[in-house]
Amino acid sequence: MGGAVSAGEDNDELIDNLKEAQYIRTELVEQAFRAVDRADYYLDEFKENAYKDLAWKHGNIHLSAPCIYSEVMEALDLQPGLSFLNLGSGTGYLSSMVGLILGPFGVNHGVELHSDVIEYARQKLDFFIKTSDSFDRFEFCEPSFVIGNCLEISPDCSQYDRVYCGAGVQKEHEDYMKNLLKIGGILVMPLEEKPCRSESGKPCLVQLPLLAVRSLQDLARIAIRGTIKKVIHQETANKNGNRLKNTPRFKRRRVRRRRMETIVFLDKEVFASRISNPSDDATGEDWEEEQQADEDRAAPEVKPDPPVNFLREKVLSLPLPDPLKYYLLYYREK
């Protein structure tokens, strides 16, 4: 499925197209989609198709079309601190985007049928945490993935605020899915299709991850990073405010009209002469905007500066031991 919007040249252009088509409608969902590059979840030999609004499947690895994921994200009405269960979590692409919205005090669990896909998802998650430029702009609820059949979840498992099942579910299993929800929760799933089956065909109850309490050390890291982000935000706001106040006003130049070289045809003779224009001696104020536009077009294109990770710079500048600095940065490579 897919093909609802035009392909993009990159991840941002794909998101622009999804916004224009009203698949992405809220700021939280847009931020999450822009922060996780869809191409990072493709195998290298298939990345040229990453920004098309199409599903992709290779062996057991599967990604739904971007328009499907955007509709799912909007329908789930995600908020920080909620618990989320992804049934058929696949590559972990959707779970990673959800984790950016849930924040550090949310719960983010996934169940996947195939062991090779679980391994693939964990590799992609590790790559995102270590290398993504977007990671430090958010406080992340890291997904936890377990292998199993989504229809064989242990009956004593915790319930969730939000549940998504990407695999088709038969009508007879609708109540089973609803039992995974807390009161007032939201369930998004397709109905009336064949249910998934385990590889062995034998029932095996799926034990979901425990709802672990964060350690004091981890909570301290979250609090310190949050405080530093607030300081950076305030410094940026102050700097931008001062820049606006001190910006000199642009002085518009007056441009006089140029005399026009005119050629006059008389019988079979040709005369070249200058014919004065009544407005030649005027100030030419009506040409000012046109002249400025010409100058703007002639100006060389300035490439934007590469993004700066202010959080990383601020942490590395703190008078702290290096091991503590790297802990605050989640041991990221950049």
C-alpha angles and dihedrals in degrees: 000000000000136000092128094127136030121271118260131224089228140358095278093052091050089053090048089055092048090051092049090052090049095243089120110046108155132065095232092056092045092052092050093049092049092048096056115057109219092210091065088069094055127086110254095250092057101042094106087075096048096101097047118103092244137111117249129208131178116169106311093339113102138173123186120225116279091244089058094050092047092052090048093050092049093046093051091060091212121203134179114277098023125129118241133193119194112197108200093017094179116173093000092243094126093040091054092052090047090050091059090059098041092056128199096315098051130094120238118183132165134191120202129181100212123065094209090056090050089055091047091051092050091051091051092047091052090049091051094050094047102040113019116115088211098058098087093050090068140041102238131219099209114220121238116208129202130182121241149091113296089221093057102059115147111263092227094060122122120265123242138221092224130025128183126185115190094184121082114266127203119232091248090065096051094099090047089057093046090054088065089065131089116231108285092018128139126239122192119187143131116254137208099034133111113286121236119262131207118253094245095042090228121120113252120172113235114228109208120213116276119254094251123197114235117248121249088246092055092046090052090053091051091049094047093048090048092051092049091050090053090051091049091048091051093047091050092049092050092047093049091047093053092046091055092050095048098042108120117233115254112252110219116222121226112233122199120216115256118236112255122238105226130192117208123201114208116177103306094331124098120210126186114206143149114253113197119233117222090229095050092102095045122105093252095224091153089064096055097089092045091051091049090050090052090052091049091052092048094049114103115256110257115217114226117250115257113263115271121220098221093177092057093046092049094048093048090051093055118108092246134121112272095243090057092048091052091047089055088052093049088244089285119174094226 
